[in-house]
Amino acid sequence: MNVPALATRFDDWAELQLERVRGNPGADIVFTTASKLGEFSLIWHATNVARRVAGVGTSEQLPVFAILLGAESLLVNQGIKRLFRRVRPTEAGDERYPVRRPLTSSFPSGHASSAAFAATVLSGWDGPPLAALWWTMAGTVAVSRAYVRIHHASDVVAGLATGVTLGLAARRFV
């Protein structure tokens, strides 16, 4: 994939900013953990169950959200990502951050997409009191992918935009 010069400049700038934070023990733990919890939307499936246990939402939302997450993942990882062949920022990942290296294209970030998708849907269901929590979680998972050097920052931005778009469509659908 030919990456526009603007995206490359943004990626270079973001990489410089992240490298200034990398190595901070607290940040390393937060972002590595967030990246791992984002695998297979684990954090969002756990959130879905926790919402119901806490009495938030309806019992119908539990299976609907799980199905929507699966559909979003399928569309992004087996659909949209196949349209692009962007190479990841590192071949084997960054040895400082032991996370699974996906086999799919780098663009867009599936973690960022599912995070924004989940935050968009959940914020629509739960309203402002919980929206800040959902978006804080989503932002942390999304940024974690560039932090652990599995994605370029522009992959993350594109993933967030994809997730919001699909999340808004899902909210209209359900």
The 8 nearest C-alpha neighbors of each residue, nearest first, counted from 0:
[[1, 85, 84, 2, 83, 86, 82, 106],
 [0, 2, 3, 85, 4, 84, 83, 7],
 [1, 3, 0, 4, 6, 7, 5, 85],
 [2, 4, 6, 5, 1, 7, 8, 0],
 [3, 5, 7, 6, 8, 2, 9, 1],
 [4, 6, 8, 7, 3, 9, 2, 10],
 [7, 5, 9, 3, 8, 4, 10, 153],
 [6, 8, 10, 4, 9, 5, 11, 3],
 [9, 7, 11, 5, 6, 10, 4, 12],
 [8, 10, 6, 12, 7, 11, 13, 5],
 [11, 9, 7, 13, 152, 8, 12, 151],
 [12, 10, 8, 14, 9, 13, 7, 15],
 [11, 13, 9, 15, 10, 14, 8, 16],
 [14, 12, 16, 10, 15, 11, 9, 17],
 [15, 13, 17, 11, 16, 12, 10, 18],
 [14, 16, 18, 12, 13, 17, 11, 19],
 [17, 15, 13, 19, 14, 18, 12, 20],
 [18, 16, 14, 20, 19, 15, 146, 13],
 [17, 19, 21, 15, 20, 16, 14, 146],
 [18, 20, 17, 16, 21, 15, 22, 14],
 [21, 19, 17, 18, 23, 22, 16, 26],
 [22, 20, 18, 23, 19, 17, 27, 26],
 [21, 23, 24, 20, 27, 26, 18, 19],
 [22, 24, 26, 21, 25, 27, 20, 28],
 [25, 23, 27, 26, 22, 28, 21, 29],
 [26, 24, 28, 27, 23, 29, 22, 30],
 [25, 27, 29, 23, 28, 24, 30, 21],
 [26, 28, 24, 25, 30, 29, 31, 23],
 [27, 29, 25, 31, 26, 30, 32, 24],
 [30, 28, 26, 32, 27, 31, 33, 25],
 [29, 31, 143, 33, 32, 27, 28, 26],
 [32, 30, 34, 28, 33, 29, 27, 96],
 [31, 33, 35, 29, 30, 34, 28, 36],
 [34, 32, 30, 140, 36, 35, 31, 29],
 [33, 35, 31, 37, 32, 143, 36, 140],
 [34, 36, 32, 37, 38, 33, 31, 98],
 [37, 35, 33, 42, 38, 34, 41, 32],
 [36, 38, 40, 34, 35, 42, 41, 110],
 [39, 37, 40, 36, 35, 41, 34, 110],
 [38, 40, 41, 37, 36, 72, 110, 42],
 [41, 39, 37, 43, 38, 42, 44, 113],
 [42, 40, 44, 39, 43, 36, 37, 38],
 [43, 41, 45, 36, 40, 44, 37, 46],
 [44, 42, 46, 40, 45, 41, 47, 117],
 [43, 45, 47, 41, 46, 42, 40, 48],
 [46, 44, 42, 48, 43, 47, 49, 41],
 [47, 45, 43, 49, 44, 48, 50, 42],
 [46, 48, 44, 50, 45, 49, 43, 61],
 [47, 49, 45, 51, 50, 46, 52, 44],
 [50, 48, 46, 52, 51, 47, 53, 45],
 [51, 49, 55, 53, 47, 48, 52, 46],
 [50, 52, 54, 48, 53, 55, 49, 56],
 [53, 51, 49, 54, 50, 48, 55, 47],
 [54, 52, 50, 51, 55, 49, 48, 56],
 [55, 53, 51, 52, 50, 56, 57, 49],
 [56, 54, 50, 51, 53, 57, 52, 125],
 [57, 55, 51, 54, 60, 125, 50, 58],
 [56, 58, 59, 60, 55, 51, 61, 54],
 [57, 59, 60, 61, 51, 56, 62, 54],
 [58, 60, 57, 61, 62, 63, 56, 64],
 [61, 59, 63, 57, 58, 64, 62, 56],
 [60, 62, 64, 59, 63, 58, 47, 65],
 [63, 61, 65, 64, 60, 66, 59, 58],
 [64, 62, 60, 66, 65, 61, 67, 59],
 [63, 65, 67, 66, 62, 61, 60, 68],
 [66, 64, 62, 68, 63, 67, 69, 61],
 [67, 65, 69, 63, 64, 68, 62, 70],
 [66, 68, 64, 70, 69, 65, 63, 71],
 [69, 67, 71, 65, 66, 70, 64, 72],
 [70, 68, 66, 72, 67, 71, 73, 65],
 [69, 71, 67, 73, 72, 68, 74, 66],
 [72, 70, 68, 74, 73, 69, 67, 75],
 [73, 71, 69, 75, 70, 74, 76, 68],
 [72, 74, 70, 77, 76, 71, 75, 69],
 [73, 75, 78, 71, 72, 77, 76, 70],
 [76, 74, 79, 72, 78, 73, 77, 80],
 [77, 75, 80, 73, 72, 78, 74, 79],
 [76, 78, 73, 74, 75, 81, 80, 79],
 [79, 77, 74, 75, 81, 80, 76, 73],
 [78, 80, 75, 81, 82, 76, 74, 77],
 [81, 79, 82, 76, 83, 78, 104, 75],
 [82, 80, 83, 79, 78, 77, 84, 104],
 [83, 81, 80, 79, 84, 78, 104, 106],
 [84, 82, 81, 80, 85, 0, 106, 104],
 [85, 83, 104, 0, 86, 82, 81, 105],
 [84, 86, 105, 0, 104, 106, 83, 87],
 [85, 87, 105, 84, 104, 88, 90, 89],
 [86, 88, 105, 89, 150, 149, 85, 90],
 [87, 89, 150, 151, 148, 149, 86, 90],
 [90, 88, 92, 87, 91, 148, 149, 93],
 [89, 91, 92, 87, 88, 86, 93, 149],
 [92, 90, 89, 93, 100, 94, 149, 87],
 [91, 93, 89, 149, 90, 148, 94, 100],
 [92, 94, 95, 96, 148, 147, 91, 89],
 [93, 95, 96, 97, 92, 91, 98, 147],
 [96, 94, 93, 97, 147, 22, 92, 27],
 [95, 97, 94, 93, 147, 98, 31, 92],
 [98, 96, 94, 95, 99, 93, 31, 92],
 [99, 97, 96, 35, 100, 31, 34, 92],
 [100, 98, 101, 97, 35, 92, 38, 149],
 [99, 101, 98, 92, 102, 149, 91, 90],
 [102, 100, 103, 99, 104, 149, 105, 98],
 [101, 103, 100, 104, 105, 99, 87, 76],
 [104, 102, 101, 105, 80, 76, 81, 84],
 [105, 103, 84, 85, 106, 80, 86, 83],
 [104, 106, 87, 85, 86, 150, 107, 108],
 [107, 105, 154, 104, 108, 85, 80, 83],
 [106, 108, 154, 158, 157, 105, 109, 80],
 [109, 107, 158, 155, 154, 111, 110, 106],
 [108, 110, 112, 111, 113, 107, 158, 76],
 [111, 109, 113, 108, 112, 37, 114, 141],
 [112, 110, 141, 158, 114, 159, 108, 109],
 [111, 113, 162, 158, 159, 109, 115, 114],
 [112, 114, 116, 110, 115, 111, 162, 117],
 [115, 113, 137, 111, 117, 112, 116, 110],
 [116, 114, 162, 118, 112, 159, 163, 117],
 [115, 117, 162, 166, 113, 119, 163, 114],
 [118, 116, 114, 120, 119, 115, 121, 113],
 [117, 119, 133, 115, 121, 134, 116, 120],
 [118, 120, 116, 122, 166, 117, 121, 115],
 [121, 119, 123, 117, 166, 122, 118, 170],
 [120, 122, 124, 118, 123, 119, 125, 117],
 [123, 121, 130, 125, 126, 119, 124, 120],
 [124, 122, 120, 121, 126, 125, 119, 170],
 [123, 125, 121, 122, 126, 120, 56, 170],
 [126, 124, 122, 123, 121, 129, 56, 127],
 [125, 127, 122, 123, 128, 124, 130, 129],
 [126, 128, 130, 129, 122, 131, 125, 123],
 [127, 129, 130, 126, 131, 125, 132, 122],
 [130, 128, 132, 131, 127, 125, 126, 133],
 [129, 131, 122, 127, 133, 132, 128, 126],
 [132, 130, 134, 129, 133, 135, 128, 127],
 [131, 133, 135, 129, 130, 134, 136, 128],
 [132, 134, 118, 130, 136, 135, 131, 137],
 [135, 133, 137, 131, 136, 132, 118, 138],
 [136, 134, 132, 138, 137, 133, 131, 139],
 [135, 137, 139, 133, 134, 138, 132, 140],
 [138, 136, 114, 134, 140, 135, 139, 115],
 [137, 139, 141, 135, 140, 136, 134, 142],
 [138, 140, 136, 142, 137, 141, 143, 135],
 [141, 139, 33, 143, 137, 138, 142, 34],
 [140, 142, 111, 138, 143, 139, 144, 137],
 [143, 141, 139, 144, 145, 140, 138, 146],
 [144, 142, 30, 146, 140, 141, 34, 145],
 [143, 145, 142, 146, 150, 147, 149, 141],
 [144, 146, 148, 150, 152, 143, 147, 151],
 [145, 147, 143, 148, 144, 17, 142, 30],
 [146, 148, 144, 145, 149, 96, 143, 93],
 [149, 147, 145, 146, 150, 93, 88, 92],
 [148, 150, 144, 147, 92, 145, 87, 88],
 [151, 149, 145, 144, 148, 87, 105, 88],
 [150, 152, 154, 153, 145, 10, 88, 155],
 [151, 153, 155, 10, 154, 145, 13, 150],
 [152, 154, 156, 155, 151, 10, 157, 6],
 [155, 153, 107, 106, 157, 108, 151, 152],
 [154, 156, 158, 152, 108, 153, 157, 111],
 [155, 157, 153, 159, 158, 154, 160, 152],
 [158, 156, 160, 154, 155, 107, 159, 161],
 [159, 157, 112, 108, 107, 111, 155, 161],
 [158, 160, 112, 162, 156, 111, 115, 161],
 [161, 159, 157, 163, 158, 162, 164, 156],
 [162, 160, 158, 164, 159, 163, 112, 157],
 [163, 161, 112, 116, 115, 159, 165, 164],
 [162, 164, 166, 160, 116, 115, 165, 161],
 [165, 163, 161, 167, 162, 166, 160, 168],
 [166, 164, 168, 162, 167, 163, 169, 161],
 [167, 165, 116, 163, 169, 119, 168, 164],
 [166, 168, 170, 164, 169, 165, 163, 171],
 [167, 169, 165, 171, 166, 170, 172, 164],
 [170, 168, 172, 166, 171, 167, 165, 173],
 [169, 171, 167, 173, 172, 168, 120, 166],
 [172, 170, 168, 169, 173, 167, 166, 120],
 [171, 173, 169, 170, 168, 167, 166, 67],
 [172, 170, 171, 169, 63, 168, 60, 67]]
